[in-house]
């Protein structure tokens, strides 16, 4: 019974640790947790059981530790990410990110334990808070430099989440109102009902004579920018080919006017006033 008690504690702590690591990895990859919570928990449980079996069979803590870091955690991270987002992420990148997050979290927990010598579960919780702060600052600086933002689209009460690139080269607008048009992959339009109509917006691009893109109006778009967020209403999003987003960390391209006080915001505020 004493051995079973310690086994339960081991499973609980490894489950918490794996959850934290997977959350950090998903956060750093700019993948929304919405829709991935069940997969994340299931992956963390599976990884915890595998690690427990490894420790019992090997009888060596060093062997268990290295196999967990190099094999179990990266595989759990791959399972925690849905297939659509996972196809865009090279496994070597995911592998390196898992090791980085594991070492960072483990180092902070070890440092806290050496200073405070408190219960391991408490150390894990403290380590989570400190690691979250460190990674949040790192991610915000990194993604701001790459102009990547978390975006949520709302249509008839349904939500779709995306990682969006702010591109000053996206000048597409609906004429003659000069309303900015953002560009998204087909997965973002799963929340759109079959009875919703699309309309064509012509465009011209470098290297061809141009064409048209199917555009749909969404009720609301929220762009997470730093510690704040920008909420836009009645937003136009064009449906582009998925090949445009292959091998990229984003699945949406924001219009250059999205952060403009003169163009994009005027259109939004004007429509908000009209609704009121």
C-alpha positions as CSV (number, residue, x, y, z in Angstrom):
1,X,0.0,0.0,0.0
2,X,2.9,2.4,0.8
3,X,4.4,1.6,-2.6
4,X,1.0,2.2,-4.4
5,X,0.7,5.5,-2.6
6,X,4.0,6.8,-3.8
7,X,3.2,5.5,-7.3
8,X,0.0,7.6,-7.3
9,X,2.0,10.7,-6.2
10,X,4.5,10.0,-9.0
11,X,1.8,9.7,-11.6
12,X,0.1,12.9,-10.3
13,X,3.3,15.0,-10.4
14,X,4.4,13.7,-13.8
15,X,0.9,14.4,-15.1
16,X,1.0,18.0,-13.8
17,X,4.5,18.5,-15.2
18,X,3.6,17.1,-18.6
19,X,0.6,19.3,-18.8
20,X,2.6,22.4,-18.0
21,X,5.3,21.4,-20.6
22,X,2.6,20.8,-23.3
23,X,0.9,24.1,-22.5
24,X,4.2,25.9,-22.9
25,X,5.0,24.2,-26.2
26,X,1.6,24.9,-27.6
27,X,1.8,28.5,-26.4
28,X,5.2,29.1,-28.0
29,X,4.0,27.6,-31.3
30,X,1.1,30.1,-31.2
31,X,-1.5,27.3,-31.4
32,X,-4.7,28.2,-29.6
33,X,-5.6,25.9,-26.7
34,X,-9.3,26.0,-27.8
35,X,-10.2,22.6,-29.2
36,X,-6.9,21.1,-28.0
37,X,-7.6,20.7,-24.3
38,X,-8.9,17.1,-24.5
39,X,-6.0,16.1,-26.7
40,X,-3.5,17.8,-24.3
41,X,-4.9,16.1,-21.2
42,X,-5.0,12.7,-22.9
43,X,-1.4,13.2,-24.2
44,X,-0.2,14.2,-20.7
45,X,-1.9,11.1,-19.1
46,X,-0.4,8.8,-21.7
47,X,3.0,10.3,-21.2
48,X,2.8,10.0,-17.4
49,X,1.8,6.3,-17.7
50,X,4.7,5.6,-20.1
51,X,7.2,7.4,-17.8
52,X,5.9,5.4,-14.9
53,X,6.3,2.1,-16.8
54,X,9.8,3.2,-17.9
55,X,10.9,3.9,-14.3
56,X,9.5,0.6,-13.0
57,X,11.0,-1.6,-15.8
58,X,14.4,0.1,-16.0
59,X,14.9,0.7,-12.3
60,X,17.2,3.6,-13.3
61,X,16.2,7.2,-12.7
62,X,18.8,8.5,-15.2
63,X,17.5,6.2,-18.0
64,X,13.9,7.2,-17.2
65,X,14.8,10.9,-17.3
66,X,16.7,10.8,-20.6
67,X,14.1,8.7,-22.4
68,X,11.3,10.9,-21.1
69,X,13.0,14.1,-22.3
70,X,14.2,12.7,-25.7
71,X,11.3,10.4,-26.6
72,X,8.2,10.5,-24.5
73,X,7.6,14.3,-24.2
74,X,8.2,15.1,-27.9
75,X,5.8,12.3,-28.9
76,X,3.2,13.6,-26.4
77,X,3.6,17.1,-27.8
78,X,3.0,15.7,-31.3
79,X,-0.2,13.9,-30.2
80,X,-1.4,17.0,-28.3
81,X,-1.4,19.1,-31.5
82,X,-4.2,18.6,-34.0
83,X,-3.2,17.2,-37.4
84,X,-3.8,20.4,-39.3
85,X,-1.5,22.5,-37.2
86,X,0.9,19.6,-36.8
87,X,1.6,19.3,-40.5
88,X,3.1,22.8,-40.5
89,X,5.5,22.1,-37.7
90,X,8.7,20.1,-38.5
91,X,9.4,17.4,-35.9
92,X,12.9,18.6,-35.3
93,X,11.6,22.0,-34.4
94,X,9.1,20.5,-32.1
95,X,11.7,18.2,-30.6
96,X,14.1,21.1,-29.9
97,X,11.3,23.2,-28.4
98,X,10.2,20.3,-26.0
99,X,13.8,19.9,-24.8
100,X,14.1,23.7,-24.3
101,X,10.9,23.9,-22.3
102,X,11.6,20.8,-20.2
103,X,15.1,22.0,-19.3
104,X,13.8,25.5,-18.5
105,X,11.0,24.3,-16.3
106,X,13.1,21.6,-14.6
107,X,15.9,24.1,-14.0
108,X,13.6,26.5,-12.3
109,X,12.0,23.8,-10.2
110,X,15.4,22.5,-9.1
111,X,16.6,26.0,-8.2
112,X,13.5,26.7,-6.1
113,X,13.9,23.3,-4.4
114,X,17.5,24.1,-3.5
115,X,16.5,27.4,-2.0
116,X,13.2,26.5,-0.3
117,X,13.4,22.7,0.2
118,X,9.6,22.5,0.1
119,X,7.2,19.9,-1.2
120,X,7.8,18.9,-4.8
121,X,4.2,19.6,-5.8
122,X,4.5,23.2,-4.4
123,X,7.8,23.5,-6.3
124,X,6.1,22.4,-9.5
125,X,3.4,25.1,-9.1
126,X,6.0,27.8,-8.3
127,X,8.0,26.6,-11.3
128,X,4.9,26.8,-13.5
129,X,4.3,30.5,-12.5
130,X,7.9,31.6,-13.1
131,X,8.3,29.6,-16.3
132,X,5.0,31.1,-17.6
133,X,6.3,34.6,-17.0
134,X,9.6,33.9,-18.6
135,X,8.1,32.2,-21.6
136,X,5.4,34.8,-22.0
137,X,7.9,37.6,-22.2
138,X,10.0,35.5,-24.6
139,X,7.1,34.6,-26.9
140,X,5.7,38.2,-27.0
141,X,9.1,39.6,-28.0
142,X,9.7,36.8,-30.5
143,X,6.2,36.9,-32.1
144,X,6.1,40.7,-32.2
145,X,9.4,40.7,-34.1
146,X,7.8,38.1,-36.5
147,X,4.5,40.0,-36.6
148,X,2.5,37.0,-35.5
149,X,-0.7,37.4,-33.5
150,X,-3.4,35.3,-32.0
151,X,-6.7,35.9,-33.7
152,X,-10.3,34.7,-32.9
153,X,-13.1,35.0,-35.5
154,X,-16.8,34.9,-34.5
155,X,-19.6,34.1,-36.8
156,X,-23.2,33.3,-35.6
157,X,-21.9,32.4,-32.1
158,X,-19.3,30.0,-33.4
159,X,-15.5,30.7,-33.0
160,X,-12.5,29.9,-35.0
161,X,-8.9,30.5,-33.8
162,X,-5.9,31.2,-35.9
163,X,-2.3,32.4,-35.9
164,X,-2.1,35.5,-38.1
165,X,0.7,37.3,-39.8
166,X,0.6,41.1,-40.0
167,X,1.6,41.8,-43.6
168,X,2.0,45.4,-44.8
169,X,1.9,43.9,-48.3
170,X,-1.7,42.9,-48.0
171,X,-3.5,46.0,-49.4
172,X,-6.6,44.1,-50.5
173,X,-9.8,46.2,-50.0
174,X,-13.4,46.0,-51.0
175,X,-14.3,48.8,-53.4
176,X,-15.6,51.5,-53.4
177,X,-15.9,51.5,-49.6
178,X,-12.2,50.8,-49.1
179,X,-13.0,48.1,-46.5
180,X,-9.9,46.0,-45.6
181,X,-10.0,42.3,-46.5
182,X,-8.0,39.8,-44.5
183,X,-6.9,36.5,-45.9
184,X,-7.5,33.1,-44.3
185,X,-7.2,29.4,-44.9
186,X,-10.2,27.2,-45.6
187,X,-10.3,25.8,-42.0
188,X,-11.3,29.2,-40.7
189,X,-14.5,29.0,-42.7
190,X,-15.7,25.8,-41.1
191,X,-17.8,27.9,-38.7
192,X,-19.6,29.5,-41.6
193,X,-23.0,28.0,-42.4
194,X,-23.9,26.7,-45.8
195,X,-26.5,29.4,-46.3
196,X,-23.9,32.2,-45.9
197,X,-23.2,33.9,-49.2
198,X,-19.7,34.8,-50.5
199,X,-18.9,37.6,-52.8
200,X,-16.0,38.2,-55.1
201,X,-13.3,40.9,-54.5
202,X,-10.9,41.4,-57.4
203,X,-7.1,41.6,-56.7
204,X,-3.9,42.0,-58.5
205,X,-0.6,40.4,-57.5
206,X,3.0,40.6,-58.6
207,X,3.6,38.2,-61.5
208,X,0.1,37.7,-62.8
209,X,-2.9,39.6,-64.2
210,X,-4.9,39.2,-61.0
211,X,-8.2,37.5,-60.3
212,X,-10.8,37.4,-57.6
213,X,-11.1,35.9,-54.1
214,X,-14.2,34.7,-52.3
215,X,-14.9,36.9,-49.3
216,X,-17.2,36.4,-46.3
217,X,-18.2,38.8,-43.5
218,X,-17.5,37.7,-39.9
219,X,-19.3,39.2,-37.0
220,X,-16.2,39.9,-34.9
221,X,-12.5,39.5,-35.0
222,X,-10.3,39.7,-31.9
223,X,-6.5,40.3,-32.4
224,X,-4.4,39.7,-29.3
225,X,-1.6,42.4,-29.3
226,X,0.8,42.3,-26.4
227,X,-1.1,42.5,-23.1
228,X,-4.2,44.0,-24.9
229,X,-6.5,43.1,-27.6
230,X,-8.1,44.8,-30.6
231,X,-11.8,43.9,-31.3
232,X,-13.1,44.6,-34.8
233,X,-16.7,44.1,-35.9
234,X,-18.1,43.1,-39.4
235,X,-14.7,42.0,-40.7
236,X,-14.2,40.8,-44.2
237,X,-12.0,37.7,-44.7
238,X,-11.1,36.2,-48.1
239,X,-10.8,32.4,-48.5
240,X,-7.4,31.5,-50.0
241,X,-6.0,28.2,-51.1
242,X,-4.4,26.2,-48.3
243,X,-1.2,26.0,-50.4
244,X,-0.6,29.6,-49.5
245,X,-0.1,28.6,-45.8
246,X,1.9,25.4,-46.3
247,X,5.1,25.1,-44.2
248,X,4.2,28.4,-42.4
249,X,3.5,29.0,-38.7
250,X,0.4,31.1,-39.5
251,X,-2.9,30.3,-41.2
252,X,-4.2,33.9,-41.7
253,X,-2.8,37.1,-43.2
254,X,-4.0,40.4,-41.6
255,X,-4.6,43.4,-43.8
256,X,-2.1,46.2,-43.5
257,X,-4.9,48.5,-42.2
258,X,-5.8,46.4,-39.2
259,X,-3.7,48.5,-36.7
260,X,-4.3,51.8,-38.6
261,X,-6.2,54.6,-36.9
262,X,-7.1,56.1,-40.3
263,X,-8.3,53.3,-42.4
264,X,-9.1,50.0,-40.7
265,X,-10.3,51.5,-37.5
266,X,-12.5,54.1,-39.2
267,X,-14.3,51.4,-41.1
268,X,-14.9,49.4,-37.9
269,X,-16.0,52.3,-35.8
270,X,-18.3,53.5,-38.5
271,X,-20.1,50.2,-38.6
272,X,-20.3,50.0,-34.8
273,X,-22.0,53.4,-34.8
274,X,-24.4,52.3,-37.6
275,X,-25.4,49.2,-35.5
276,X,-26.0,51.4,-32.5
